[in-house]
Amino acid sequence: TQNAIEPVAAMAIQLAFINVVLAVFNLIPGFPLDGGRVFRSILWQVTGNYKRSTRIATRVGQGTGYLFILGGILIVFLQPFGLGWFSGLWLAFIGWFLGNAASASYRQAQWREALQGFTASQVMTADYPVVPLSITVSQLVQRYIFTSGRGCFLVADEGGVRGILTLPNIKSVSQPNWGVTQVKEIMTPVDKLKMAHPDQDALSILEQMDESNISQMPVVSGGGVIGLITRDNLIR
């Protein structure tokens, strides 16, 4: 019976350790955790420099992540205090997650700062590619994608823009069917698109893209499309 209890007790110790780590994890003064945001706010009040405060909080978050990874590796090999390899791997994973989250959040903060004061009309491209409504996917690939290298096209006829076509739309069709599938069959119709207005601030457009998980938005004015904004345009 004791032999059966020992593995359970060992697992309970490991789970308790994990719970303690998770409990204090969010209090770590490293961006983007809650503790890191509080730390950044304090630094911002002291220095008066938002960008510098974010950078410092991010570095703390990355450094903490590296320490977690190192600690996890040591636990895997040394197994101190009765901790097993699973606890070490879990701690290393948390460290990897924190380091990546800190880097990603800092990039987003940089993008937000860079976009302040810009409007859709300033970041859009008016030279957007337009393809006919009736061409096949095969014709699209050969005539437009291979020659331009672009991955996003507005689809239109004589009545105006009818939708947008991206690489994921194309990938939804198996290659043997490219020659018999028209782009109008796989495009995203215009009535399902998120639209931007010329005077809309660029930051809100990026936020809409993040919320809707899209990478492009047409810019409309007077009932017609006057430009196209892609995520690459915004973060470049």
N, C-alpha and C positions, 0 to 999 in steps of 0.2 A: 504493500500500500504506500509506504514511504517513497519507494522508487517511482510510483505513479504520480505522487504529489510534487516531487522535486521539479519535473519539467514544467508543471503548471505554475509553481511558485516562481521559477526563473522567468517564464513568460510574463507573469504579473509584474515582476520587477522591471522588465523591459518596457512594458506598457506604461507603468507609472513614470518611468524616466521620460518616455515620449510625451506624456501628458504634461509633465512639468516644463519640458522644452517648448511645447506649443503654447502653454499658458504665458510664458515670458517672451515668447517669440515676437508677439505683436507690440511689446513694450520696448523692443530694441531701438535705440536712437539712430536708426538707419533708414533713409528714404528708400522705398515708399511706404513703409510700415507706419502705423499710427504714431508710434514713438518717434520715428524719424520726421514726421510732419510737425510734431510738437517741437522737436529739436531745431528744425529749420525755422519755425516761427520765432523761436528764441534768438537764433542767430540773426534773423532778419531784423528784429528789434534792436539788437546790439550793433550790427554793422550797417544797417540801412541799405544793404545791397542784396536784393532778392536772388539774383543770379549766382552770386558768390555763396550765399547761404544754401541754395539748392545743391551747388557743386560739392560743398563740404559735407552736407548730409548724405549725398549720394556716395561719396568716398567712404564715409563711415559704414554705410550699408554694404558696399562692395567688400570692404575690409572685414566686416563681420561675417559675410558670406564665406570668404576665404578661410577665416578661422574655423568656421563650422565644418568646412570640408576637411581641413587638416585634422580637427578633432575627431571627425568621423572616421578618417583613415586610421588614426592612432587607436581608436576604440576597436576597429575591425581586427587589427593585428595584436594589440595588447590585451584587450578585453578586461579593463580595470573595473574594480568595484562590482564584479559579477555581471557586468554588461556584456552582451553578446554581439556578434557581428551584425545582427539585424539592426540594433540600436545605432551602430556606427554608420551603416549604410543610410539609415533614415536621417541621421544628423547631417551627413554629407549631402544628401538630396536637398534638405532644407537650405543648406549653405549655397548650393548651386542655384536653387530657386531665388534666394534673396539677392545674390549677385546679379543674376540676369534681370530680375525685376527692377533693381536699382538702376542698371544701365538703360533699360527701356524707358523707365519713368523720366530719367534725366534727358534723354533724347526728346521725349514728348514736351518736356518743359522748355527745351531749347526751341522746338518748333513753334510752340505757343508764343514765346517771346518774339521770335522772328516774324510771325504773322500779324502781330499787333499793328493796327493802323492801315492794313491793306484791305482792299475790297475785291470782290469777285472780278470786276472788270480789269483789275490790275494784275491778277494772277492767271486769268484764263488765257487760252490760246484761241485766236480767231481763225487760225488756219487749221481747222479740224477736218479730219478725213470723212468723206461722205461716200457711201456705196449705194447702188440702186437696190430697190426693194426686191426685185425679181431674180437677181443673180443667185447661182447655187453656191454652196459652201466651197466646192472645189474651185469655182471661178474666183471667189473671194480670196482664197489662199494663194492662188497662182498670180492673180492680177494685182492684189493689194498688199497682202501680208508679206509675200516674198520680196516685193519691190520696195516696200516702204519700211518694213521691219516693225510696224506698229501693231498693237494688240487691242485697240479700241476704235470702233467705227460707229458713226451715226448712220442710220439707215433711213433713206428718204425716197420720195417720188415727187411728181410735179406738184403735189399738194403740200409738201413740206416734210419735216422730220417725222418719222413714224416710230422710231425706236432706237435702241442702242445695242451694239453687238460687241461682245468681249470674248477673249480666249476661252473662258469657262463655258460660254454658250457653244462654241465650236467643239470643245471636247465632249460635249454631251451627245454628239453624233458620231457614230462609228465611221471610220474612214471609208469603208466600202460604200457608205450611203451619202458621201459628200456630193457626188455628182447628181443625185436626185432630190436633194434637200435644199430648198430655197432659204435664204437668210431670214426672210420674214417669218418662217416657221419656228425659228429658234431664238430670234431677237427678244429683248425685253421691251414690251410695248411702251410707248411714250406716256401712257396714262398710269403706268406703274413706276415711273422714274421719279427720283428726287430731283427737284429743280432748284437752281440758285438764281438770284436776281443780281443785276450789275452792281448795285450799291450794298449788297450783303457783305458783312465783314468776313474775311477769309478764315478767321479762327472758328466761327460758328459753322462754316462749311466743313472744316476738318472734323469738328465734333459730330456733325450729321453723318459724315462718312463712317466714323468710328461706330456710332450707334446703329447704323443700318448695314454695316459690314460691306460697304461698296468702295470702289476705287475711282469713280468718275461721276461727275454731275454736269449736265448741260446748263448753260446760262441762258435764260430767256428774257426777252424784252419785247413789248408790243405784240405778244402772241407768237413770236418766232424765236428760234435758237440763234444766238449771236456769238456763242463761244462754248468751249468745253474746258472743264477743270478736271484734272486728274490728281490723284494723291501724289504722284511724282512731282507735279508742278508745285504743290504746296510745300513739300518737305525738301525740295531741292535748294 
